């Protein structure tokens, strides 16, 4: 059980409670339940593996020791003696908070006030020693089903009009996707830097949006606001669902905020996609016009590839890098940069660049250059505007070995949702939160991630203590046990008669 003092420290460091109190209306009689106590009760309720029900919040508060109840105002001195907080008071205060933080005309997206409060609460749950440990984030979205029944098929309203129909993947063989009625839940999980030490995978940002809105466009402004809050952006690890969006929706805002994209490319965005002054545009880079087509059409390495196949794939991607036009300047304020012919940089041999023919013969040779060479072959350098590779450019060449190793960190986003959907802790399936509307659900989900971060920190500290104990005893660090046989081999193994 996570102690109350931890949650009070988080809510106090976030400054969310005074901001919420300033938003609430002033009544004739003062409220017994303050925003500070409400947030602490919500954290206590979910820390005890309870669903996000207001009755659980009330039970958590009235179950505290008497001195803590008096300190938090759960027991207050009224005219006729001590008064214990009622469920009705809990419901009333929570309703005032969500009404003040929500929009006057709900549209399925959080208000700026609500998003700011949730950002501050979640950031305060990250201990000071880990705030600068890494700037890499793994992002993804998942489904969050509303407790409301969907609107009638013949038309009409329902209990949660902000929710909408969305698609989610399942593990059933009968269908790849299925419909659900609710919201898209997006978050960003802190991951280790490339070749850096491990860090606890803590949730640093989240947002909630109706399924009628694009979750990518809903998360982008949340991430781009992080540098202004003192949290710099580094590597942003995302799957092809993010990379396939328009550049204005995802790639350009993130790069402008200082992020470096490491993402999988959608099959429709892979391979050659036109030319720029004769240079072939492929996988976010510019290549020599005489690059072999097979190198430009390389796809990512399959998950079940053998070591021999991986080595061959890495050799091909390294060969493709030789044909790439090399960047010689960083992007200016408008996003323009300059590149140079690979032969002029000494990576290949080409008859159009006589000096390159004196290089060693271990480099690729272009003995039949284009008959009508364009600017990429005739000019010393070439200016590339930002719109040429705005959508697909990223930190590493796709699908190289360095990209594959860096992108492997994105699985932290999947683990983040797995811990949030674990039935042994806080299962966010339908009925976990029975409150309607985006504001109540988003505030409850933020509290869930705060509790989840504390569990991750507890497990992290236990592992570090165990490793220190083993090191003092002269033992190697404890490693995870790996399967000696794959699941496929077990499933296809012949049974004994």
C-alpha positions as CSV (number, residue, x, y, z in Angstrom):
1,X,0.0,0.0,0.0
2,X,1.4,3.4,-1.0
3,X,1.4,5.8,2.0
4,X,-0.7,8.9,2.0
5,X,2.3,11.1,2.5
6,X,3.6,10.2,-1.0
7,X,0.4,11.3,-2.7
8,X,0.2,14.5,-0.6
9,X,3.8,15.3,-1.7
10,X,2.9,14.8,-5.4
11,X,-0.3,16.9,-5.3
12,X,1.5,19.6,-3.3
13,X,4.5,19.7,-5.7
14,X,2.1,20.0,-8.7
15,X,0.3,23.0,-7.4
16,X,-2.9,21.6,-8.9
17,X,-5.0,22.0,-5.7
18,X,-4.7,25.8,-5.4
19,X,-5.4,26.2,-9.1
20,X,-8.5,24.1,-8.8
21,X,-9.7,25.9,-5.7
22,X,-9.3,29.2,-7.5
23,X,-11.6,27.9,-10.3
24,X,-14.4,26.7,-8.0
25,X,-17.4,28.9,-7.1
26,X,-17.6,30.4,-3.6
27,X,-20.8,29.3,-1.8
28,X,-22.6,30.6,1.2
29,X,-21.1,27.8,3.4
30,X,-17.6,26.6,3.0
31,X,-17.0,23.2,1.5
32,X,-15.7,20.5,3.9
33,X,-13.9,18.6,1.2
34,X,-11.1,20.6,-0.4
35,X,-9.5,19.9,-3.8
36,X,-6.3,18.8,-2.0
37,X,-8.1,16.2,0.0
38,X,-10.1,15.0,-3.0
39,X,-7.0,14.4,-5.1
40,X,-5.4,12.5,-2.2
41,X,-8.5,10.4,-1.7
42,X,-8.6,9.5,-5.4
43,X,-5.0,8.4,-5.3
44,X,-5.6,6.3,-2.2
45,X,-8.7,4.7,-3.7
46,X,-6.8,3.5,-6.8
47,X,-3.7,2.6,-4.9
48,X,-5.7,-0.1,-3.1
49,X,-6.5,-1.8,-6.4
50,X,-10.0,-0.3,-6.4
51,X,-11.9,1.0,-9.4
52,X,-12.3,4.8,-9.9
53,X,-15.6,5.0,-8.2
54,X,-16.5,8.0,-6.0
55,X,-17.8,5.6,-3.3
56,X,-14.3,4.1,-3.2
57,X,-12.8,7.6,-2.8
58,X,-15.1,8.3,0.1
59,X,-14.3,4.9,1.7
60,X,-10.6,5.6,1.4
61,X,-10.9,8.9,3.2
62,X,-13.1,7.8,6.0
63,X,-10.9,4.7,6.6
64,X,-7.9,6.9,7.5
65,X,-6.8,7.3,11.1
66,X,-8.7,9.9,13.1
67,X,-5.9,12.3,13.3
68,X,-5.4,12.2,9.6
69,X,-9.1,12.7,9.0
70,X,-9.1,15.8,11.2
71,X,-6.0,17.2,9.4
72,X,-7.5,16.7,6.0
73,X,-10.9,17.9,6.9
74,X,-12.6,14.6,6.6
75,X,-13.8,15.2,10.2
76,X,-14.8,18.8,10.8
77,X,-16.2,20.6,13.8
78,X,-19.6,21.8,13.0
79,X,-22.1,23.7,15.2
80,X,-23.5,20.5,16.7
81,X,-20.2,18.7,17.0
82,X,-17.8,16.7,14.8
83,X,-19.1,15.9,11.3
84,X,-17.8,13.0,9.2
85,X,-17.5,13.6,5.4
86,X,-20.5,12.2,3.5
87,X,-20.6,10.6,0.1
88,X,-22.8,13.4,-1.1
89,X,-20.2,16.0,-0.2
90,X,-17.6,13.9,-2.1
91,X,-19.8,13.7,-5.1
92,X,-20.6,17.5,-5.0
93,X,-16.9,18.6,-4.8
94,X,-15.9,16.2,-7.6
95,X,-18.7,17.6,-9.8
96,X,-17.6,21.2,-9.1
97,X,-14.0,20.3,-10.0
98,X,-14.9,18.6,-13.3
99,X,-17.4,21.3,-14.3
100,X,-14.8,24.0,-13.7
101,X,-12.0,22.2,-15.5
102,X,-14.2,21.1,-18.5
103,X,-15.5,23.1,-21.4
104,X,-18.7,25.1,-21.5
105,X,-19.5,23.4,-24.7
106,X,-17.8,19.9,-24.6
107,X,-16.4,18.8,-28.0
108,X,-14.5,15.6,-27.1
109,X,-11.1,17.3,-26.4
110,X,-9.8,18.5,-23.0
111,X,-9.8,22.2,-22.1
112,X,-6.5,23.9,-21.6
113,X,-7.1,24.1,-17.9
114,X,-7.8,20.4,-17.6
115,X,-4.8,19.4,-19.7
116,X,-2.5,21.7,-17.7
117,X,-3.7,20.3,-14.3
118,X,-3.2,16.7,-15.5
119,X,0.2,17.5,-17.0
120,X,1.4,19.1,-13.7
121,X,0.0,16.2,-11.6
122,X,1.7,13.6,-13.8
123,X,5.0,15.4,-13.9
124,X,5.0,15.8,-10.2
125,X,4.8,12.0,-9.8
126,X,8.3,11.7,-11.4
127,X,11.0,12.0,-8.7
128,X,13.6,14.8,-9.0
129,X,16.5,12.3,-9.6
130,X,14.8,11.0,-12.7
131,X,13.5,14.2,-14.3
132,X,16.7,14.7,-16.3
133,X,17.6,11.0,-16.6
134,X,16.2,10.8,-20.1
135,X,14.5,12.9,-22.7
136,X,13.2,10.0,-24.8
137,X,9.5,9.2,-24.9
138,X,7.6,6.2,-26.4
139,X,4.1,7.2,-27.4
140,X,1.0,5.3,-28.3
141,X,-2.8,5.3,-27.9
142,X,-5.3,2.7,-26.8
143,X,-9.0,2.3,-26.2
144,X,-10.8,3.5,-23.1
145,X,-14.4,2.4,-23.2
146,X,-17.1,4.6,-21.7
147,X,-19.5,3.2,-19.2
148,X,-22.4,4.7,-21.1
149,X,-24.3,2.7,-23.6
150,X,-23.9,3.9,-27.2
151,X,-26.6,6.1,-28.7
152,X,-29.7,4.2,-30.0
153,X,-29.5,3.0,-33.6
154,X,-32.6,4.9,-34.5
155,X,-31.1,8.1,-33.2
156,X,-31.1,10.1,-30.0
157,X,-28.8,11.0,-27.1
158,X,-27.0,8.8,-24.6
159,X,-25.5,9.3,-21.2
160,X,-22.1,10.2,-22.5
161,X,-22.5,12.3,-25.7
162,X,-18.8,13.3,-25.7
163,X,-17.8,9.7,-26.4
164,X,-17.9,8.2,-29.9
165,X,-17.4,5.0,-31.8
166,X,-13.8,3.9,-32.3
167,X,-11.7,1.0,-33.6
168,X,-9.4,-1.2,-31.5
169,X,-7.4,-4.3,-32.2
170,X,-8.1,-7.6,-30.4
171,X,-6.4,-10.9,-30.1
172,X,-9.3,-12.9,-31.5
173,X,-8.9,-14.9,-34.7
174,X,-12.3,-13.9,-36.1
175,X,-11.6,-10.3,-36.6
176,X,-8.6,-7.9,-36.7
177,X,-10.5,-4.9,-35.4
178,X,-13.6,-4.3,-33.4
179,X,-15.8,-1.3,-32.5
180,X,-16.0,0.2,-29.1
181,X,-17.8,3.3,-27.7
182,X,-15.5,5.6,-25.7
183,X,-12.3,7.5,-26.0
184,X,-8.7,7.3,-27.2
185,X,-6.2,7.2,-24.3
186,X,-2.7,8.5,-25.4
187,X,0.4,8.7,-23.2
188,X,4.1,9.1,-23.4
189,X,6.4,6.8,-21.4
190,X,10.0,7.8,-20.5
191,X,12.5,5.4,-22.1
192,X,16.3,5.2,-21.7
193,X,18.5,7.2,-24.1
194,X,20.3,5.5,-26.9
195,X,23.1,3.5,-25.4
196,X,22.3,5.0,-22.1
197,X,21.7,3.5,-18.6
198,X,18.2,2.1,-17.9
199,X,15.6,4.3,-16.3
200,X,12.2,3.5,-14.8
201,X,9.5,3.6,-17.4
202,X,7.4,6.4,-16.0
203,X,4.4,8.0,-17.7
204,X,5.2,11.7,-18.2
205,X,2.3,12.9,-20.3
206,X,-1.2,11.8,-21.2
207,X,-4.4,13.0,-22.8
208,X,-7.8,11.8,-23.6
209,X,-9.9,12.5,-26.7
210,X,-13.2,11.4,-28.2
211,X,-12.9,8.8,-30.9
212,X,-14.3,11.4,-33.3
213,X,-10.9,13.2,-33.1
214,X,-7.6,12.0,-34.3
215,X,-5.5,10.8,-31.3
216,X,-2.3,11.8,-33.1
217,X,-3.4,15.4,-33.5
218,X,-4.7,15.4,-29.9
219,X,-1.3,14.3,-28.4
220,X,1.0,16.5,-30.5
221,X,0.2,19.8,-28.7
222,X,0.6,18.0,-25.4
223,X,4.2,17.0,-26.3
224,X,5.2,20.2,-28.0
225,X,4.2,22.1,-24.8
226,X,6.8,20.1,-22.7
227,X,9.8,22.3,-23.5
228,X,8.0,25.4,-22.2
229,X,7.3,23.5,-19.0
230,X,11.1,22.8,-18.6
231,X,11.0,19.3,-19.9
232,X,13.1,19.1,-23.1
233,X,12.1,16.7,-25.9
234,X,14.6,14.1,-27.2
235,X,13.8,10.9,-29.1
236,X,10.1,10.4,-29.7
237,X,9.4,6.7,-30.5
238,X,6.2,6.1,-32.5
239,X,4.7,3.5,-34.7
240,X,3.5,3.9,-38.3
241,X,0.1,5.2,-37.1
242,X,1.9,8.4,-36.1
243,X,4.3,8.5,-39.0
244,X,1.5,8.1,-41.6
245,X,-0.2,11.3,-40.6
246,X,0.3,14.6,-42.5
247,X,3.5,16.3,-41.7
248,X,1.6,19.3,-40.3
249,X,-0.2,17.1,-37.8
250,X,2.8,15.3,-36.3
251,X,6.3,15.5,-37.8
252,X,6.7,19.2,-38.2
253,X,5.4,20.4,-34.8
254,X,7.5,17.8,-33.0
255,X,10.7,18.7,-34.9
256,X,10.0,22.4,-34.2
257,X,9.8,21.6,-30.5
258,X,13.3,19.9,-30.6
259,X,12.3,16.3,-30.9
260,X,14.1,13.7,-33.0
261,X,11.7,11.2,-34.5
262,X,12.4,7.5,-34.4
263,X,9.4,5.8,-36.0
264,X,8.3,3.0,-38.2
265,X,7.1,4.0,-41.7
266,X,3.8,2.9,-43.0
267,X,4.0,0.6,-46.0
268,X,2.5,3.3,-48.2
269,X,5.4,5.7,-47.2
270,X,8.2,3.2,-47.8
271,X,10.4,3.0,-50.9
272,X,10.9,5.6,-53.7
273,X,8.4,8.5,-53.6
274,X,9.4,10.8,-56.4
275,X,12.5,12.9,-57.0
276,X,14.1,16.2,-56.1
277,X,16.3,17.8,-58.7
278,X,17.1,14.2,-59.9
279,X,17.7,12.7,-56.5
280,X,15.4,9.9,-55.5
281,X,13.3,10.5,-52.4
282,X,13.0,7.3,-50.4
283,X,12.5,6.5,-46.7
284,X,13.1,10.1,-45.6
285,X,16.4,10.6,-47.4
286,X,17.7,11.6,-50.9
287,X,19.6,9.0,-52.9
288,X,21.7,8.9,-56.0
289,X,19.6,8.5,-59.2
290,X,21.6,5.3,-60.0
291,X,20.9,3.6,-56.6
292,X,19.8,0.0,-57.2
293,X,16.1,-0.4,-56.9
294,X,16.4,-3.4,-54.6
295,X,18.2,-1.2,-52.0
296,X,15.5,1.5,-52.1
297,X,12.7,-1.0,-51.6
298,X,14.2,-2.6,-48.5
299,X,11.6,-3.1,-45.8
300,X,12.1,-3.6,-42.1
301,X,13.5,-6.9,-40.8
302,X,10.9,-9.4,-39.9
303,X,10.5,-10.4,-36.2
304,X,11.3,-14.1,-36.8
305,X,14.4,-13.4,-38.9
306,X,17.4,-15.7,-38.3
307,X,20.8,-14.3,-37.4
308,X,21.9,-14.9,-41.0
309,X,19.0,-13.0,-42.4
310,X,19.6,-10.1,-40.0
311,X,23.3,-10.0,-41.1
312,X,22.3,-9.9,-44.8
313,X,19.7,-7.3,-44.2
314,X,22.2,-5.1,-42.3
315,X,24.7,-5.4,-45.1
316,X,22.1,-4.3,-47.6
317,X,21.0,-1.3,-45.6
318,X,24.7,-0.3,-45.1
319,X,25.2,-0.5,-48.8
320,X,22.2,1.7,-49.4
321,X,23.7,4.3,-47.1
322,X,26.6,4.7,-49.5
323,X,24.3,6.0,-52.2
324,X,22.6,8.5,-49.8
325,X,23.2,12.2,-50.4
326,X,25.0,13.4,-47.2
327,X,23.8,16.3,-45.2
328,X,26.5,19.0,-44.8
329,X,24.5,21.6,-42.9
330,X,21.9,21.7,-40.1
331,X,18.4,22.9,-40.8
332,X,18.0,26.7,-40.7
333,X,15.1,28.6,-39.0
334,X,12.9,27.8,-42.0
335,X,13.9,24.1,-42.2
336,X,16.2,24.3,-45.2
337,X,19.4,22.3,-45.3
338,X,22.1,21.3,-47.9
339,X,23.2,17.9,-49.0
340,X,26.1,16.7,-51.2
341,X,26.5,14.0,-53.9
342,X,27.8,10.7,-52.4
343,X,30.5,10.6,-55.0
344,X,31.7,14.1,-54.0
345,X,31.8,12.9,-50.4
346,X,33.9,9.8,-51.3
347,X,31.3,7.2,-50.6
348,X,30.9,5.9,-54.2
349,X,32.8,6.1,-57.5
350,X,31.1,7.9,-60.4
351,X,32.3,9.0,-63.8
352,X,30.6,12.3,-63.4
353,X,33.0,13.0,-60.5
354,X,36.5,12.2,-61.8
355,X,38.1,12.7,-58.4
356,X,36.0,9.8,-57.0
357,X,37.4,7.4,-59.6
358,X,40.7,7.5,-57.8
359,X,39.1,6.1,-54.7
360,X,39.5,2.5,-53.6
361,X,37.5,0.0,-55.6
362,X,35.8,-1.4,-52.5
363,X,33.2,1.4,-53.1
364,X,30.2,1.0,-55.4
365,X,30.8,2.1,-58.9
366,X,28.5,4.0,-61.3
367,X,29.9,3.4,-64.7
368,X,26.7,4.4,-66.6
369,X,25.7,7.8,-65.1
370,X,22.4,9.5,-66.2
371,X,22.6,10.7,-69.8
372,X,21.0,14.1,-68.8
373,X,22.4,14.6,-65.3
374,X,20.3,17.0,-63.2
375,X,21.3,19.3,-60.3
376,X,22.0,16.5,-57.9
377,X,24.8,15.3,-60.2
378,X,26.1,18.6,-61.6
379,X,26.0,20.9,-58.6
380,X,28.5,20.7,-55.7
381,X,25.7,20.9,-53.1
382,X,21.9,20.9,-53.2
383,X,19.4,22.8,-51.1
384,X,16.6,20.7,-49.7
385,X,13.4,22.5,-48.6
386,X,11.6,21.1,-45.5
387,X,8.6,19.8,-47.4
388,X,10.6,17.3,-49.4
389,X,11.1,14.8,-46.6
390,X,9.0,16.5,-43.9
391,X,6.8,13.4,-43.3
392,X,9.4,10.6,-43.3
393,X,12.7,12.1,-42.2
394,X,13.9,10.8,-38.9
395,X,17.0,10.4,-36.7
396,X,18.3,7.1,-38.3
397,X,18.2,5.8,-41.8
398,X,15.2,3.5,-42.3
399,X,15.4,0.5,-42.0
400,X,19.0,0.3,-40.9
401,X,20.4,-1.6,-37.9
402,X,20.8,1.6,-35.9
403,X,17.2,2.4,-36.5
404,X,16.0,-1.0,-35.5
405,X,17.9,-0.9,-32.2
406,X,16.7,2.6,-31.4
407,X,13.1,1.8,-32.4
408,X,13.1,-1.3,-30.2
409,X,12.6,1.0,-27.2
410,X,9.1,1.8,-28.4
411,X,7.8,-1.3,-26.7
412,X,7.8,0.7,-23.4
413,X,4.6,2.3,-24.6
414,X,3.0,-1.2,-24.8
415,X,4.2,-2.1,-21.4
416,X,2.8,1.2,-20.0
417,X,-0.7,0.3,-21.2
418,X,-0.2,-3.3,-20.1
419,X,0.3,-2.1,-16.5
420,X,-2.7,0.2,-16.7
421,X,-4.9,-2.7,-18.0
422,X,-3.6,-5.4,-15.7
423,X,-6.6,-7.0,-13.9
424,X,-4.4,-7.5,-10.8
425,X,-4.1,-3.8,-10.3
426,X,-6.4,-1.2,-12.0
427,X,-8.2,-2.8,-15.0
428,X,-9.5,0.1,-17.1
429,X,-12.0,-2.0,-18.9
430,X,-15.6,-0.9,-19.1
431,X,-17.0,-0.2,-15.6
432,X,-13.7,0.8,-14.1
433,X,-14.9,4.4,-14.1
434,X,-18.7,4.9,-14.2
435,X,-18.6,8.7,-14.5
436,X,-19.7,10.2,-17.8
437,X,-17.8,12.8,-19.8
438,X,-14.3,13.5,-20.7
439,X,-13.3,15.7,-17.7
440,X,-14.1,13.1,-15.0
441,X,-12.6,10.3,-17.0
442,X,-9.4,12.1,-17.8
443,X,-8.9,13.2,-14.2
444,X,-9.4,9.6,-13.0
445,X,-7.0,8.3,-15.7
446,X,-4.4,10.7,-14.6
447,X,-4.6,9.5,-11.1
448,X,-4.3,6.0,-12.3
449,X,-1.0,6.8,-14.0
450,X,0.2,8.5,-10.9
451,X,-0.4,5.4,-8.9
452,X,1.1,3.3,-11.7
453,X,4.3,5.4,-11.6
454,X,4.6,4.8,-7.8
455,X,4.4,1.0,-8.4
456,X,7.0,1.2,-11.1
457,X,9.3,3.2,-8.8
458,X,8.8,0.7,-6.0
459,X,9.8,-2.2,-8.3
460,X,12.7,-0.2,-9.7
461,X,14.0,0.6,-6.2
462,X,13.7,-3.1,-5.2
463,X,15.7,-4.2,-8.2
464,X,18.4,-1.6,-7.5
465,X,18.6,-2.7,-3.9
466,X,18.9,-6.4,-5.0
467,X,21.6,-5.6,-7.5
468,X,23.5,-3.7,-4.8
469,X,23.2,-6.6,-2.4
470,X,24.4,-9.0,-5.1
471,X,27.3,-6.7,-6.0
472,X,28.4,-6.5,-2.4
473,X,28.3,-10.3,-2.2
474,X,30.4,-10.6,-5.4
475,X,27.5,-12.0,-7.4
476,X,26.5,-10.8,-10.9
477,X,23.3,-8.8,-11.4
478,X,20.1,-10.8,-11.6
479,X,18.9,-11.3,-15.1
480,X,15.6,-12.3,-16.5
481,X,15.0,-15.9,-17.5
482,X,14.4,-16.3,-21.2
483,X,12.6,-19.1,-23.0
484,X,14.8,-21.7,-24.5
485,X,12.1,-22.6,-27.0
486,X,9.9,-20.3,-28.8
487,X,6.1,-20.4,-28.6
488,X,5.9,-21.4,-32.2
489,X,8.2,-24.4,-31.6
490,X,6.1,-25.4,-28.7
491,X,2.8,-25.1,-30.6
492,X,4.1,-27.1,-33.6
493,X,5.9,-29.8,-31.6
494,X,4.5,-33.3,-32.1
495,X,2.7,-34.8,-29.1
496,X,3.9,-38.2,-27.9
497,X,1.5,-41.0,-28.6
